[in-house]
Amino acid sequence: MDGTTAPATRLLYFDDMWALQSSATVLSFQEDGTRQAVILDATIFHPQGGGQPADTGFIVSTGDEADEQVRFLVEDVRSKDGVVYHYGKFEEIQDQSKSHFREGKQVNLHVDEERRNLNSRLHSAGHLLDICIRNVSLSHLEPGKGYHFPDGPFVEYKGTITHDQLEAKRLELEKEANTLISKGAKVSACILPYEVAAEWCGGALPSYISRDSTPRILKFGEHDGCPCGGTHVSDISVIGSLKVTQIRTKKGVTKVSYSIDP
């Protein structure tokens, strides 16, 4: 079975964003030159997408004896047409390594905790800024692209802020964000019918969400929710200190850059 015919991968982090281990069944093992990929029926690994980096970690075969186990190091994860590809390499090259990852074999998945936690905090911080934008009288700005990578995270909005307000709004946003972080609020994510999802998001969903879909909605406490397929913190307080490093407005788009404590 190759990736073009494999069924969509079940995303286990939709059920539990904070689980770091799971089990799955191998659907196929692929090689393209020097690149190797494992395709599973289900995964706890978050693929790169939605402004969030891919998880890393390892997949280990299961066996009756410890010396029968083979470890595949996951270096990158991508999704194509609903199928998740776990790219990487075997920790040790053995003649029988690939046989442990044949179709139907059972494996255990382990996500790198430190990387996942940082990615989740950065992603949650970006969505928290969406809430803060509304709270500091900038509700005319419409959320757009988000980049939640460690190397210079930012969120973009359609709309502008006058140049004489940029610094004042930067300080307001930062203060509001840290006020909400200090108060804390539970974070949840649910897959909902379209109409219910719209209610959770303040009465309307973005135009790119199909009316016949069941979107996954992220919610911070009692604040309006938003569609999101990523992983997040369990409580806003886990984000830690947030700094709005810069706000720029150009060509009808406002870019808010931010950082969090390591």
C-alpha angles and dihedrals in degrees: 000000000000130000093264092062101031117112119247113286115248108238106222094186087068086069096041120011093187101051113108100184133052142147130243145168122252114241096179146340115221135193127194109177106301094345120097128190136186120210117199137185089239137009142196090197116104111224119220108273144099089053092300125115122239122267119245131202134103144290118216128197119235123234144154092255129044092232089059093063119104123195124215113197111221109216100164137010126203136173126218123178090342095308116117118217118202106204123196145087142272115272089226125019109235131167092242098039095108093048089066089059099049121132111288097023118134118234139177122230126214122187121205102254099204094051094044092050093050092047091049093049092049092048093048090048090056092053091045088059088057088060092045091051089062093043095056095052097264096116090130087075113094117212114247134155122007128196111191100174121127092244100077110328119203144162125218130210134194106240136046144259119213112254093241089060099047099093094041092050091046090057092044092051093049093048093047092048094052091045090056091044091052091050093047128203134200117262121217138170126198137174106234142177111267097254094048091046089053090053091051089052097054098274103308142057128213115273092247090067109092117231091228092055133096102223126201109241125204118209132188109202111295095338120114113276131231137203113269137155098192138099122263145180120277092236132017089239090067090069089076124199115353126200125195099215100183145352119205131179120201135154094352095311128106117207119200114195120196145170137199133207112274 
